[in-house]
Amino acid sequence: MKKYCLITNDVETTSLWNHCLSDKTGEIVMKEGMPLLLEAYQKYNIKATFFFTGYIAKRFPDIVKMILPYGHEVGCHGLVHDSDKAFDVLSYKDQVEHLNQSKDILETICNKEVISFRAPALRVNNETPKALMDTGFKIDSSVAPQRIDMFLSFGSLKKLKWLIAPRTPYFTDPENLAKKGKGSIFEVPVSSFLLPYSGTIMRISPLLIKMVRAELNLEALITKRPVLFLIHPNELINEEIEIMNVNRRAKNYFAYILGDKLRYHLKLKNLGKKAVPLLYDQLEYLHKRNYEFITIKDYYKKLINNEAIRQES
Ligand SMILES: [Zn+2]
């Protein structure tokens, strides 16, 4: 039985070192972070999915072009990554506008249809499924079921519904991406077992990530569930620290300490070049267990075809 692994990358101008969005970071991501990922994926014969913000693609079109010769998928990570313009605070109309603009930017650069989406900071609302459907998207990967670290991330209360979200990829409800339903958007959740299988957790605790991946591997064996890993090329770059104080985004003090300060300090752990061997350790682990590494789009196509075959017979 084949086991699938979906390696996904969110490409944006977020500086984890300086807790802000910066074009300078975008340039280092393109010149240093992306080549590190591409080299690692080539070594293990991985076809991965890269979700780009429209902003970084427009500012640095080469960051999109550089993945094309390897057969990786170009996905959409919204138009911008500003937290006040996240999808969970945008109206339906603004979501459609952002999706159309970023889809257009990406498709012009890669000359292919872009059908996969991941919301910046995984923040979505009830309007998002419809906005995605109405702009030609088919796949979403903004839900991380049963992770409990959402209290450390933004929009945490809205993410409570993740606790009961399905773990196997599914067609979503037209008003809720975290729920199965009759909508046309196919959800491919970020794998998680209490914690998400992500670069952040990999860097914060090499021990915890071993537990997460062992459980996910077991699930993949038993249930055919794909394993989805999430990393950012900006996690692999070193930058000079320019800020003295963490920007306060949260409204109350409790949320400030949890959501801003603690999160900032955790996010610095094993950041930059130190993260590279940790990434190789993940890929080596998955490679040894004979996962087939494919893009989200190809996984979707395989599954849809299988469904069609099953319905016919
Ligand atoms: Zn992001």
Residues whose N, C-alpha, C, O or C-beta is under 5 A from the ligand:
A	BS01	ZN	D10 E12 P120 A121
